[in-house]
């Protein structure tokens, strides 16, 4: 799931959004867009880099983008004038006062930051969860555990009972002792799963990355239109603060065009959905798969013993003869249930020293669960560079 969500879907989402912006802006703004297309391509490159590494400051990214767009538009709108770098630096300082794009830069930046941070944290959490399971799977059984499993599995052969499977209670007691440290993961794992499930709800609604990336071209165009509609007032305010600019050299007639002739239609068709799916479907898939893993480590002995892994077709043939470690017996369903109850809920067992690897995985679960909770609450933190997606 992580590879699908974290790479293909998000890459396709950004690709489609960028293609939509290119198509729409070429049609609407023509040569003015062509001459400044690199400004938009750099914005998308930074968004991709954030998802890949987490090393991008999205506040700075959008601040730079809108400041450069502001400069370019001011020059195009006032194409009859000539502006040196000192003059442009003056108008830069006044952007936060003039607010040529209205509140769109702040609103868009906040929405993008929340959605991108939550999305990346979510994807990282799936990757870390998978790594934890893989690390635990690498832990070999102790010498005592290996002996117990060998006795449970093969001692019946010595008495000519090669086809006899271990009794459920016997298997459960052996596996429970072998997996004693694994059970310590259960509480932290359940918290981790619950945190993922909570964040998926946010990713379907207020932190939905699709809802901010798909209409990015429309949102930027609305900001441009706000500037266009108030261009005369904006220019006059800047002229008062920075001085009346000097008339530039006479431009060829073909170049004497401004943005006034270009009109962007505010209502646009929503871009195609990325990778043939959508965020809601992906979140439903994650929830369906991960919610069943709650209690996984606590119930691992039953999973191994009662699902034809060690003790045979116990569930389907409850009265079948089985091996209890010393003799051939018949195990009734009531005894199996009682054995499971005692084994699962017994609380007076001395746990002893935790396995070092399991302790490390518990620490990892606590860290990523904390990050998931912060992402759910919209608490963004600086992310270290990595290649998590």
C-alpha positions as a printed NumPy array, in Angstrom:
array([[  0.   ,   0.   ,   0.   ],
       [  2.83 ,   2.421,   0.854],
       [  4.456,   2.118,  -2.576],
       [  1.135,   2.804,  -4.3  ],
       [  0.113,   5.684,  -2.08 ],
       [  3.516,   7.21 ,  -1.482],
       [  4.881,   7.198,  -4.995],
       [  2.665,   6.414,  -7.963],
       [ -0.474,   8.189,  -6.794],
       [  1.227,  11.351,  -5.548],
       [  3.563,  11.635,  -8.511],
       [  0.619,  11.271, -10.849],
       [ -1.401,  13.786,  -8.847],
       [  1.292,  16.46 ,  -9.147],
       [  1.948,  15.587, -12.781],
       [ -1.714,  16.015, -13.742],
       [ -1.977,  19.256, -11.792],
       [  1.104,  20.685, -13.504],
       [ -0.139,  19.592, -16.93 ],
       [ -3.5  ,  21.236, -16.231],
       [ -1.805,  24.463, -15.204],
       [  0.423,  24.472, -18.304],
       [ -2.513,  23.855, -20.619],
       [ -4.776,  26.426, -18.985],
       [ -2.173,  29.158, -18.634],
       [ -0.863,  28.756, -22.185],
       [ -4.408,  29.132, -23.46 ],
       [ -5.226,  32.071, -21.193],
       [ -2.005,  34.059, -20.897],
       [ -0.143,  33.012, -24.029],
       [  3.322,  34.489, -24.454],
       [  3.342,  36.046, -20.992],
       [  3.084,  32.566, -19.498],
       [  5.585,  31.015, -21.908],
       [  8.178,  33.597, -20.904],
       [  7.683,  32.863, -17.2  ],
       [  6.806,  29.154, -17.212],
       [  9.943,  28.301, -15.235],
       [  8.465,  30.117, -12.225],
       [  5.62 ,  27.582, -12.118],
       [  7.769,  24.559, -12.941],
       [ 10.046,  25.425, -10.004],
       [  7.029,  25.526,  -7.698],
       [  6.   ,  22.008,  -8.712],
       [  9.606,  20.8  ,  -8.464],
       [  9.73 ,  21.991,  -4.852],
       [  6.424,  20.278,  -4.032],
       [  7.772,  17.022,  -5.457],
       [ 11.005,  17.431,  -3.51 ],
       [  9.061,  17.957,  -0.297],
       [  7.176,  14.701,  -0.76 ],
       [ 10.414,  12.883,  -1.62 ],
       [ 12.678,  14.237,   1.104],
       [ 10.745,  16.48 ,   3.496],
       [ 13.604,  18.991,   3.262],
       [ 11.607,  21.838,   1.676],
       [ 10.258,  24.805,   3.624],
       [  6.823,  25.244,   2.064],
       [  6.359,  28.671,   3.67 ],
       [  9.49 ,  29.901,   1.916],
       [  8.554,  28.114,  -1.313],
       [  5.176,  29.82 ,  -1.678],
       [  6.491,  33.14 ,  -0.39 ],
       [  9.179,  33.119,  -3.096],
       [  6.693,  32.035,  -5.751],
       [  4.156,  34.783,  -5.043],
       [  6.821,  37.472,  -4.656],
       [  8.292,  36.604,  -8.049],
       [  4.829,  36.406,  -9.605],
       [  4.033,  39.813,  -8.097],
       [  7.169,  41.31 ,  -9.629],
       [  6.483,  39.815, -13.046],
       [  2.86 ,  40.929, -13.093],
       [  3.682,  44.451, -11.965],
       [  6.167,  44.785, -14.819],
       [  3.762,  43.357, -17.41 ],
       [  0.851,  45.515, -16.255],
       [  3.094,  48.578, -16.413],
       [  4.971,  47.549, -19.522],
       [  5.343,  51.164, -20.701],
       [  7.693,  51.884, -17.79 ],
       [ 11.256,  50.833, -17.096],
       [ 12.112,  49.467, -13.638],
       [ 15.579,  48.952, -12.233],
       [ 16.425,  46.491,  -9.45 ],
       [ 16.275,  49.185,  -6.787],
       [ 12.698,  50.048,  -7.768],
       [ 11.659,  46.384,  -7.846],
       [ 13.201,  45.887,  -4.424],
       [ 11.041,  48.756,  -3.174],
       [  7.822,  47.166,  -4.405],
       [  8.933,  43.827,  -2.902],
       [  9.035,  45.385,   0.549],
       [  5.457,  46.612,   0.134],
       [  3.867,  43.353,  -1.001],
       [  2.639,  42.341,   2.459],
       [  1.046,  45.791,   2.833],
       [ -0.458,  46.035,  -0.656],
       [ -1.666,  42.392,  -0.725],
       [ -2.015,  42.299,  -4.532],
       [ -3.287,  38.713,  -4.477],
       [ -5.659,  39.239,  -1.586],
       [ -5.525,  36.539,   1.079],
       [ -4.899,  33.747,  -1.432],
       [ -1.138,  33.338,  -0.739],
       [ -1.677,  32.85 ,   3.011],
       [ -4.712,  30.642,   2.574],
       [ -3.143,  28.477,  -0.116],
       [  0.147,  28.135,   1.772],
       [ -1.606,  27.016,   4.955],
       [ -3.781,  24.476,   3.146],
       [ -0.834,  23.075,   1.191],
       [  1.356,  22.805,   4.292],
       [ -1.281,  20.946,   6.297],
       [ -2.143,  18.553,   3.479],
       [  1.452,  17.858,   2.452],
       [  2.718,  17.405,   6.011],
       [ -0.133,  15.065,   6.93 ],
       [  0.261,  13.107,   3.703],
       [  3.983,  12.658,   4.109],
       [  3.667,  11.709,   7.786],
       [  0.992,   9.179,   6.872],
       [  3.124,   7.614,   4.155],
       [  6.144,   7.475,   6.465],
       [  4.069,   5.789,   9.155],
       [  3.063,   2.99 ,   6.804],
       [  6.677,   2.468,   5.794],
       [  7.862,   2.419,   9.415],
       [  5.114,  -0.005,  10.416],
       [  6.161,  -2.371,   7.662],
       [  9.818,  -2.096,   8.72 ],
       [  8.9  ,  -2.891,  12.318],
       [  7.107,  -6.074,  11.291],
       [ 10.076,  -7.057,   9.104],
       [ 12.534,  -6.407,  11.943],
       [ 10.5  ,  -8.485,  14.378],
       [ 10.268, -11.299,  11.839],
       [ 14.082, -11.418,  11.774],
       [ 14.27 , -12.274,  15.478],
       [ 15.191, -15.927,  15.823],
       [ 13.749, -18.155,  18.57 ],
       [ 15.709, -18.639,  21.775],
       [ 17.396, -21.977,  22.425],
       [ 14.7  , -22.859,  24.965],
       [ 11.946, -21.93 ,  22.52 ],
       [ 13.54 , -23.995,  19.757],
       [ 13.694, -27.027,  22.062],
       [ 10.057, -26.614,  23.067],
       [  8.9  , -26.357,  19.45 ],
       [ 10.99 , -29.375,  18.463],
       [  9.492, -31.408,  21.318],
       [  5.972, -30.296,  20.465],
       [  6.399, -31.048,  16.782],
       [  8.464, -34.243,  16.724],
       [  8.265, -36.103,  20.071],
       [  5.051, -37.8  ,  18.971],
       [  7.072, -39.393,  16.157],
       [  9.193, -41.246,  18.717],
       [  6.087, -43.072,  19.922],
       [  4.942, -43.946,  16.433],
       [  2.394, -41.122,  16.272],
       [  3.869, -39.222,  13.341],
       [  0.484, -38.02 ,  12.041],
       [ -0.655, -36.657,  15.39 ],
       [ -0.765, -32.873,  15.662],
       [ -0.092, -30.945,  18.899],
       [ -3.145, -30.121,  21.006],
       [ -4.293, -26.52 ,  20.845],
       [ -3.655, -25.834,  24.55 ],
       [ -0.208, -27.393,  24.356],
       [  0.684, -25.411,  21.239],
       [ -0.719, -22.236,  22.727],
       [  1.338, -22.554,  25.911],
       [  4.535, -23.22 ,  23.958],
       [  4.002, -20.348,  21.508],
       [  2.938, -17.995,  24.246],
       [  6.216, -18.544,  26.081],
       [  8.191, -18.217,  22.849],
       [  6.431, -14.954,  21.967],
       [  6.366, -13.459,  25.447],
       [  8.38 , -10.392,  24.454],
       [  6.397,  -9.93 ,  21.235],
       [  3.288,  -9.376,  23.299],
       [  4.919,  -6.257,  24.741],
       [  4.472,  -4.614,  21.33 ],
       [  0.71 ,  -4.875,  21.45 ],
       [ -0.222,  -1.742,  23.375],
       [  2.052,   0.545,  21.354],
       [  1.025,  -1.133,  18.109],
       [ -2.657,  -0.576,  18.879],
       [ -1.981,   3.101,  19.617],
       [ -0.124,   3.336,  16.3  ],
       [ -3.015,   1.749,  14.397],
       [ -5.534,   4.036,  16.078],
       [ -3.431,   7.097,  15.195],
       [ -3.308,   6.014,  11.542],
       [ -7.066,   5.491,  11.449],
       [ -7.642,   8.961,  12.903],
       [ -5.318,  10.605,  10.388],
       [ -7.009,   8.847,   7.469],
       [-10.194,  10.694,   8.422],
       [ -8.334,  14.007,   8.168],
       [ -6.781,  13.004,   4.837],
       [-10.262,  12.362,   3.471],
       [-11.533,  15.768,   4.606],
       [ -9.678,  18.853,   5.864],
       [ -6.155,  17.648,   4.938],
       [ -7.136,  16.147,   1.59 ],
       [ -4.119,  16.604,  -0.681],
       [ -6.241,  16.035,  -3.784],
       [ -8.468,  18.976,  -2.917],
       [ -5.496,  21.38 ,  -2.824],
       [ -3.308,  19.982,  -5.625],
       [ -5.964,  19.355,  -8.285],
       [ -7.285,  22.951,  -8.401],
       [ -3.886,  24.623,  -7.918],
       [ -4.044,  26.233, -11.375],
       [ -7.46 ,  27.677, -10.564],
       [ -6.338,  29.036,  -7.198],
       [ -3.261,  30.73 ,  -8.664],
       [ -5.351,  32.159, -11.506],
       [ -7.847,  33.572,  -9.031],
       [ -4.948,  35.305,  -7.287],
       [ -3.786,  36.694, -10.642],
       [ -7.312,  37.915, -11.403],
       [ -7.477,  39.712,  -8.061],
       [ -4.269,  41.509,  -9.021],
       [ -5.609,  42.327, -12.499],
       [ -8.915,  43.663, -11.22 ],
       [ -7.142,  46.015,  -8.811],
       [ -4.063,  46.686, -10.934],
       [ -4.627,  50.444, -11.358],
       [ -5.078,  51.04 ,  -7.644],
       [ -2.134,  48.786,  -6.786],
       [  0.137,  50.531,  -9.283],
       [ -0.839,  53.988,  -8.046],
       [ -0.133,  53.045,  -4.426],
       [  3.256,  51.68 ,  -5.399],
       [  4.058,  54.753,  -7.492],
       [  3.301,  56.949,  -4.476],
       [  5.545,  54.885,  -2.184],
       [  8.401,  54.086,  -4.57 ],
       [  8.234,  57.062,  -6.927],
       [  6.943,  57.544, -10.453],
       [  8.926,  55.261, -12.774],
       [ 10.495,  56.531, -15.941],
       [  9.028,  55.755, -19.345],
       [ 10.845,  52.908, -21.002],
       [ 12.084,  52.601, -24.537],
       [  9.353,  52.377, -27.132],
       [  8.302,  48.766, -27.515],
       [  7.422,  47.117, -30.812],
       [  3.67 ,  47.19 , -31.375],
       [  3.412,  43.422, -31.119],
       [  4.807,  43.536, -27.564],
       [  2.57 ,  46.32 , -26.302],
       [  0.148,  43.964, -24.614],
       [ -0.764,  43.664, -20.999],
       [ -2.611,  41.115, -18.911],
       [ -5.78 ,  43.169, -19.25 ],
       [ -6.642,  41.429, -22.506],
       [ -6.464,  37.98 , -20.916],
       [ -9.472,  36.782, -19.008],
       [ -9.415,  33.618, -16.951],
       [-12.695,  31.803, -16.401],
       [-13.06 ,  31.198, -12.678],
       [-15.117,  28.035, -13.123],
       [-12.912,  25.294, -14.496],
       [-13.444,  21.574, -15.021],
       [-11.863,  19.551, -12.213],
       [ -8.715,  17.759, -13.454],
       [ -8.73 ,  14.01 , -13.976],
       [ -8.102,  11.887, -10.919],
       [ -4.57 ,  10.604, -10.465],
       [ -3.636,   6.997, -11.195],
       [ -7.223,   5.97 , -11.889],
       [ -8.196,   6.293,  -8.235],
       [ -8.708,   8.953,  -5.574],
       [ -7.691,   9.706,  -2.037],
       [-10.972,   8.463,  -0.569],
       [-10.555,   5.057,  -2.151],
       [ -6.96 ,   4.806,  -0.959],
       [ -7.918,   5.749,   2.587],
       [-10.702,   3.184,   2.623],
       [ -8.219,   0.54 ,   1.51 ],
       [ -5.797,   1.47 ,   4.283],
       [ -8.507,   1.461,   6.942],
       [ -9.84 ,  -1.881,   5.777],
       [ -6.416,  -3.502,   5.948],
       [ -4.908,  -1.947,   9.036],
       [ -7.832,  -2.024,  11.462],
       [ -7.665,  -5.822,  11.563],
       [ -4.092,  -5.653,  12.842],
       [ -5.171,  -4.298,  16.228],
       [ -4.329,  -6.934,  18.827],
       [ -2.042,  -8.691,  16.33 ],
       [  0.888,  -9.202,  18.709],
       [ -1.298, -10.208,  21.644],
       [ -3.13 , -12.779,  19.543],
       [ -0.118, -14.086,  17.645],
       [  0.027, -17.407,  19.592],
       [ -3.614, -18.159,  18.706],
       [ -3.004, -17.123,  15.119],
       [ -0.131, -19.582,  14.809],
       [ -1.78 , -22.427,  16.715],
       [ -5.383, -22.23 ,  15.546],
       [ -4.926, -21.471,  11.855],
       [ -3.289, -24.652,  10.689],
       [  0.228, -23.259,  11.2  ],
       [  1.425, -25.654,  13.905],
       [ -1.338, -27.714,  15.437],
       [ -3.282, -28.846,  12.409],
       [ -6.984, -28.419,  11.614],
       [ -7.879, -27.742,  15.246],
       [-10.676, -25.29 ,  14.594],
       [-12.516, -27.471,  12.132],
       [-11.999, -30.775,  13.977],
       [-12.372, -29.942,  17.636],
       [-12.652, -33.534,  18.912],
       [ -9.698, -34.798,  16.906],
       [ -7.027, -36.734,  18.767],
       [ -3.926, -34.696,  19.45 ],
       [ -0.553, -34.796,  21.179],
       [ -0.348, -33.078,  24.6  ],
       [  3.417, -33.497,  25.009],
       [  3.305, -36.934,  26.639],
       [  0.247, -38.809,  25.379],
       [ -2.406, -39.047,  22.697],
       [ -5.616, -37.393,  23.934],
       [ -8.906, -35.977,  22.628],
       [ -9.275, -32.249,  23.03 ],
       [-12.844, -30.989,  23.395],
       [-13.843, -27.513,  22.257],
       [-14.537, -26.333,  25.808],
       [-11.019, -27.224,  26.876],
       [ -9.554, -25.394,  23.88 ],
       [-11.547, -22.268,  24.651],
       [-10.562, -22.396,  28.311],
       [ -6.939, -22.874,  27.37 ],
       [ -7.028, -19.87 ,  25.068],
       [ -8.669, -17.757,  27.754],
       [ -6.043, -18.631,  30.338],
       [ -3.19 , -18.179,  27.916],
       [ -4.308, -14.853,  26.521],
       [ -5.437, -13.101,  29.671],
       [ -3.081, -14.511,  32.293],
       [ -1.372, -11.487,  33.826],
       [  0.862, -12.897,  36.581],
       [  3.658, -14.073,  34.293],
       [  7.097, -12.641,  34.99 ],
       [  8.067, -10.926,  31.732],
       [ 11.741, -10.432,  32.541],
       [ 14.15 ,  -8.48 ,  30.321],
       [ 12.674,  -7.331,  27.01 ],
       [ 14.367,  -8.34 ,  23.85 ],
       [ 16.569,  -5.412,  22.743],
       [ 15.24 ,  -5.424,  19.184],
       [ 11.65 ,  -5.384,  20.387],
       [ 12.457,  -2.498,  22.723],
       [ 13.816,  -0.572,  19.742],
       [ 10.648,  -1.241,  17.758],
       [  8.496,  -0.083,  20.665],
       [ 10.476,   3.168,  20.727],
       [  9.952,   3.576,  16.972],
       [  6.218,   3.022,  17.377],
       [  6.031,   5.686,  20.067],
       [  7.877,   8.197,  17.896],
       [  5.769,   7.677,  14.764],
       [  2.534,   7.568,  16.796],
       [  3.438,  10.949,  18.272],
       [  4.07 ,  12.323,  14.768],
       [  0.747,  10.934,  13.556],
       [ -1.052,  12.616,  16.441],
       [  0.651,  15.935,  15.692],
       [ -0.248,  15.659,  12.015],
       [ -3.864,  14.924,  12.975],
       [ -3.927,  18.077,  15.131],
       [ -2.293,  20.183,  12.426],
       [  0.91 ,  20.585,  14.454],
       [  3.623,  20.723,  11.816],
       [  7.224,  20.062,  12.738],
       [ 10.416,  20.317,  10.738],
       [ 11.14 ,  17.046,   9.002],
       [ 14.627,  15.642,   8.576],
       [ 15.637,  14.875,   5.029],
       [ 15.078,  11.288,   4.001],
       [ 13.892,   9.261,   1.055],
       [ 10.753,   7.971,   2.725],
       [  8.575,   8.175,  -0.392]])
